[in-house]
Each structure stands twice: as structure tokens, then as C-alpha cells.
Amino acid sequence: MGKISIRFYKDNQVRAIWDEEKSKWWFVAVDIIAAITESPNPRKYWSVLKTRLKKAGNELTTRCSQLKVMAADGKKYATDCFLQDDIMELAKAIPSKSTQNFLEWFTYSDNTIDGQSRKKAYTLWESNLVADKDVGSVKALQQIHAYLFGGLYDFAGKIRSKTIAKGNTLFCLAEYLHQNLKNIEQMPETTFDEIVDKYVEMNVAEFVNC
């Protein structure tokens, strides 16, 4: 597991941790509980809800993973986390009038994929992701892609495994893509021209699925 991202729903933080293997974000269950219910003790609320779901035969809890996430005291603790689709199921299991509003915020509700991804781009600035020193790396660009298109496309944040073309333009062959990306990452970016050259190469490679 890797980078932590924090978004804010009203005054409540919603933490997420990047899964490099899955190329997806995991979201903290108690943060979702706190955001929707405004419970003074979201951990206890989640414990009770988890027990209730298990008794009802709901399989949601089986898809929960305990990941170490930074807490307010600066220490990392094992915390129940879910992938985005499971978070939406969790939210619907919470009896609250605020659930729908939260889901609209969480999924950037809109009628089109372009509209949803555009809203995600706006709120991306609430995250510390774009300010990271490694923002120009392949890994960081994967994270941004997953952030913008997670829940919209299954391949969000994943490096493509197929050769693709647009019009008459053939992008980097899939079998050479990983090595090509390593070479691009090593390109210098100390001047504006070097930065432009590097990101032109990134674009030409079209390394994420699209």
C-alpha cells in the first residue's frame, strides 16, 4: 500500500490509501460512517453496523481489508477499508437522510462521464496528491487517473496491456510499454523545455487504458 489521499465532505475527512497492486483506492470505513451519520463515535457505530450486516448474511464485510492508515495522533493503525464500489454499498446500508447527498458527492454525480470526471478534477485539488513531489512519475499519474475515472471505468489507473491506436497514430506497443515508461521517467525535467519534452513522451506512450 502507498500514498494517503484526504478529501473533505463538509467538515469530515475521507481518507483513502492507494493500492499499487490493484491500481485502486481503498477508503476508510469509519470516515464514511462519520461523514454520513455525524456520529460522535463512528468506530462504535461501524462495529454495530458490521455485526448487523453479518447477521443479515450481507457479504460486504467479507470484502473489507484492514490497512494501516495515519490517525490524528500521527500514528498508523490497522483500519477497515473498502474499495470504491463497496463504499457505495456501505453507504446505502446506513439508515440516514444524508446518504444520498454523500453518494452524490462521493461519486461526483452527473449525467455524463465527462461531467463526472470534470467534477473529480475540481475536487482533486482538495487532495494532497497533486502537490506531491513525485506528481510527474508514472505511479503518481496512475493515481490521478484512478482518482478521476474510478467508478467510471474498470481500467482506471491501470497501465494498459493492449496496443492501441487513435486515427492514424499507433501508440507504444504494449510489450515495450513498461521499459519505455522507465526510460521516460529518467528524462530530465530541470527546465521548462525538458518538462514539455518529458510529458509529450508520456502522452505519446498513452500508458493508461483509454
Secondary structure as UniProt FT lines:
FT   STRAND          4..9
FT   TURN            10..11
FT   STRAND          12..19
FT   TURN            20..23
FT   STRAND          24..28
FT   HELIX           29..37
FT   HELIX           42..55
FT   TURN            56..57
FT   HELIX           59..63
FT   STRAND          65..70
FT   TURN            72..73
FT   STRAND          76..83
FT   HELIX           84..92
FT   TURN            97..98
FT   HELIX           99..106
FT   TURN            107..108
FT   HELIX           113..124
FT   TURN            125..126
FT   TURN            130..131
FT   TURN            133..136
FT   HELIX           138..149
FT   TURN            150..152
FT   TURN            154..157
FT   STRAND          165..166
FT   TURN            167..168
FT   STRAND          169..170
FT   HELIX           174..185
FT   HELIX           192..205
//
